[in-house]
Amino acid sequence: MTIRAAVKPLGINGNTDAKSPALMDVDLERALIAFVLHEARLLDEQRLEDWNALFTPDGWYWLPAHARHTDPLRQASHLYDDDLLRQVHIARLRSAQAHSQQTPGQCHHLMQQPHIESIDAAGGRYRLRTAFIYTELRSSRTVSLPGIAWHDLRLIDGQLRIQLKRVDLLHAAEALPALEFYV
């Protein structure tokens, strides 16, 4: 998804406070929100290779074991996947030997509109917060998990990319069911 490379300064006197959405560049706001919604749709449609391509080469997907966790290397996580681990996970889901995918599962994201939390227009960095309910159907069993998705996005060559996607599940500190897909 391409957005204008030259982004106008936001707010009064260059203030980049995202709490002033009326002062935000409308095209930028729409592009950021559309990006997050597009990312969820790719997951729902199981277009996992396209989804993985949304990440920066050094981007991470993090599902911490508790919403208060701040360091994935020193605190427990359900997932902390870099590009290689995302590729392995995707290949496993696509494999004919993936018994959990016989019959293939499905997932769906029901999302509130993403909220822009912070903007560094000069640095091409954006943070969005999206409340959601994730539902996964597999083997006639439905699992629904509410949570908050945090997207740290970077603008690279006019393209938005995910530097970090952090998913804080409401139930993260409890034993989770085996989830097959990315939330």
Order of alpha helices (4+ residues) and beta strands (2+ residues): alpha-alpha-beta-beta-alpha-beta-beta-beta-beta-beta
